[in-house]
Amino acid sequence: MTLPGKARRAAAVLAAAAFLCVAGAGAAGAAGGDSARGAALAEERGCGGCHGERGRSLTENVPSLAGQPAETVVLNMILFRERLRDAPPMPDLAQGLSDAQIEDLAAFYASLPPGPPEDRGPPDPARLREGAMLAERLNCGVCHLPDHSGQNQVPRLAGQREDYLLLSLKGYRDGTRRGTDTNMNAVVYGLSDAQLAALAHYLAQAAP
């Protein structure tokens, strides 16, 4: 029997949650990955071509991975591999990766020092003020931590590419992107493009 779209998505999210529970050592214990093996695998797979050789992306709308919590990388790679998150070409590139390889990649990127991309533009004081007020109003620091460095399966936002942050925020607001739950969709629901742009600018300019 073919499930309707919403039911199929709900079933897929439940499957992802179940998978992460079964692979608990992968999601919760990603620090057990080997960063040296991860570095070799990243080179073999050409990850640096989009995400930057040291994890600091110079590619529009592609995130920097340096300094991301290992669990964040594990979670997203599993979602890509199981085709529960659609961000081409990542679902295709993640095919064939074992849990151990994903943990190794996560350990490698978590070990890299975070920093803003070299092409980050100058700060805009007005947008920084608006973005800071929005971040406080939306309680971004509760999950992403007050310095926006991220934790566990919650990503680092400080120093991330501004265009990628804006793309992600719009996706959450418009319902075209979801995590394993809909928390982010609810947080940014109803915000204007200008508000999202200010929030992305503030986070991108934050010290990583």
Secondary structure, DSSP 4 states (H G I P E B T S, - for coil): -PPPHHHHHHHHHHHHHHHHHHTHHHHTTGGGS-HHHHHHHHHHHTTHHHH-TTS---STT----TT--HHHHHHHHHHHHTT-S--TTHHHHTTT--HHHHHHHHHHHHHSPP---TT-----HHHHHHHHHHHHHTTHHHHH-TTS--BTTBPP-TT--HHHHHHHHHHHHHTS---SSSHHHHHHTT--HHHHHHHHHHHHHS--
